[in-house]
Amino acid sequence: MPNLIYKNKPLVRSGNTLYYGDVSDKYVVCMQIESTKKVGNLDVADKVSIQLISTDPEVSRRKRIVKSAKKDGLFAAVDIAEAWLRRYCKNSNPPKEK
């Protein structure tokens, strides 16, 4: 199976879970398809939960989740994932949440 690349970052799917980003970077995004809907003969992602995750092995599992959100549709989820990675990976420290 060929590797998928979106905006120069790997996009890997395993069942209803997608991982976006390079594990050698400081962060990756995990997207979980929570529900699907029928569009014609296809099942299309409807509700998607998104988590920005630190790849730092020194950080506890609980604290690795830096940011999370829910979006309607896979396109909106991948769009926010790309924005998060662009913003967070260019900074050595994550921006402070307001």
Legacy VTK file of the C-alpha trace (Angstrom):
# vtk DataFile Version 3.0
C-alpha trace
ASCII
DATASET POLYDATA
POINTS 98 float
0.000 0.000 0.000
1.477 3.407 -0.953
2.276 5.989 1.699
-0.041 8.994 1.682
1.483 12.452 2.016
-0.608 15.569 2.622
1.166 18.940 2.598
4.544 17.212 3.022
3.473 15.205 6.099
2.624 11.483 6.302
-1.045 10.513 6.683
-1.554 6.942 7.932
-4.856 5.159 8.526
-5.517 2.141 10.712
-9.222 1.320 10.838
-11.085 4.413 12.028
-7.918 6.102 13.318
-5.728 8.382 11.226
-2.326 9.730 12.206
-1.034 12.866 10.551
2.518 14.127 10.906
6.056 12.869 11.166
6.951 11.042 14.401
10.400 12.668 14.264
8.684 16.070 14.762
7.663 17.344 18.205
3.954 16.701 17.575
1.621 14.476 15.561
-2.162 14.523 15.234
-4.457 11.582 15.933
-7.908 11.694 14.313
-10.590 9.220 15.377
-13.615 8.770 13.108
-16.495 8.556 15.592
-19.347 8.182 13.104
-19.979 7.858 9.387
-22.844 8.622 7.059
-23.854 7.213 3.672
-23.174 9.338 0.609
-24.332 7.305 -2.335
-22.763 3.891 -1.836
-19.887 5.194 0.300
-19.489 5.507 4.063
-18.047 8.989 4.673
-16.610 10.304 7.953
-19.201 12.401 9.755
-17.904 13.169 13.287
-14.141 13.223 13.873
-12.262 13.815 17.127
-8.784 15.329 16.823
-5.874 15.326 19.276
-2.518 17.080 18.985
-0.044 14.748 20.692
3.528 15.374 21.838
6.036 12.789 20.607
8.369 13.494 23.542
8.907 10.144 25.331
9.821 12.005 28.537
6.291 13.414 28.846
3.740 11.221 30.634
0.994 9.709 28.457
-1.662 11.794 30.156
0.193 15.050 29.464
1.052 14.224 25.832
-2.340 15.423 24.608
-1.729 19.118 24.028
-4.962 20.088 22.307
-8.200 18.423 21.211
-11.312 19.228 19.207
-14.232 17.650 17.359
-15.119 18.449 13.756
-17.833 17.547 11.287
-16.231 15.716 8.376
-12.750 14.498 7.586
-11.829 17.521 5.463
-12.406 19.924 8.373
-10.465 17.614 10.714
-7.441 17.335 8.414
-7.555 21.086 7.805
-7.322 21.887 11.533
-4.700 19.144 12.016
-2.496 20.715 9.352
-2.864 24.164 10.936
-1.984 22.824 14.396
1.126 21.037 13.137
2.254 24.078 11.166
1.867 26.316 14.241
3.136 23.985 16.972
6.019 22.309 15.137
7.628 25.605 14.129
7.859 26.708 17.787
10.075 25.009 20.324
7.412 25.647 22.979
3.684 25.250 22.335
1.643 28.462 22.307
-0.251 29.183 25.516
-3.967 28.423 25.366
-6.259 31.361 26.093
LINES 1 99
98 0 1 2 3 4 5 6 7 8 9 10 11 12 13 14 15 16 17 18 19 20 21 22 23 24 25 26 27 28 29 30 31 32 33 34 35 36 37 38 39 40 41 42 43 44 45 46 47 48 49 50 51 52 53 54 55 56 57 58 59 60 61 62 63 64 65 66 67 68 69 70 71 72 73 74 75 76 77 78 79 80 81 82 83 84 85 86 87 88 89 90 91 92 93 94 95 96 97
